[in-house]
Structures are given as C-alpha cells and as structure tokens.
C-alpha cells in the first residue's frame, strides 16, 4: 500500500472529465502536474449516495488542496 510521500508506480490511464465522452487520446500519468502533490481518491460505490457525498466533500476542499500545491485526482 502506498502512503504519503511514496513514489507512484508508472501508470498511464485515459481521462474523462464530467459526463463528456473521452477526449481523443488524452491520458493521465504519474508525471502529470510536475512539482505538485497528487491526492488520489476513489469512491467505493458508483451510483449510490456515497459517491456524490465524497465527491462534493473533496470539491468543497479543492481550494485548500490548491493552496498546498496539491491536485485532486478522482477515480
């Protein structure tokens, strides 16, 4: 299990933002956002009340993460 400060393993995944279709060829990798902390969060139950609750909670803290040079990446 990775914890704070551990190096992410190499990965490349397709990106989707919002409800739009996947952009042509746009990907996200461990090299994205150089010089920033990356906060990866996952929601355990798509299409239940848990999913939007967690996403909204992180969205409410977005500025706090940005103030600390961190980006939020949800999956």
N, C-alpha and C positions, 0 to 999 in steps of 0.2 A: 504494500500500500504506500502511495506517495503521501508525503506530508509537506508542510510549509518549508520552502527552501530547497526541496528536492528538484532535480532536473527532470523535465518532462521527457519521456521517450520520443523518438522520432515518430511523427504521425502526419498524415495529410487527409483531410476529410472534406466532402462537399459542404457548401454553405447554403443555408436558407434563412432569409430574414423576413419575418412576418408571414403572410399567407401567400405570397407570390411564389411562382414556380422557381425552381433552382436556376440561378443565373448560369449562363453558359460558361462552364469551366472554372467558376470561382471556387477557390478552396481556402481552407484554414490549416495552418501548420504550426508546429511548435516555435517557428521563427517569426510568427506574426507579432506585431506590436513590440518591436525591439525596445529594450530599456524599461519595459513596464512589467509589473507583476500581473500574472494571469490567474484569475479566480474561475475555476471550472465548477459549474453546478449542474446537477442533474435532478429532474423531477421524477419521482418513482411511479406515478400513476397518471398517465395521459388521460385526458378527457374526464377527470373527476374533479371534485372541489379542491383536492390537494394541489394539483398542477397550477391553476391560476393563483392560488393563495401564495405559493412560493415565488412565482414569477413576479407578482405585484410587490411582494416584500423586498425582493432584490432590486426591482425598479425604483422603489422608494429610497433605496440606499445608493443608487447609481452615482450621485454627485460625491458622496463620501468616499466611494472607491476611487473615483477620478482624482479627488484631492490627494490621494495617497499613491498616485501613479499606478493604479491597478485597473484592469479591464475585466468586465464580466463576460463569460462565455457560457451560455446555457445549452444543455443537450437533453 
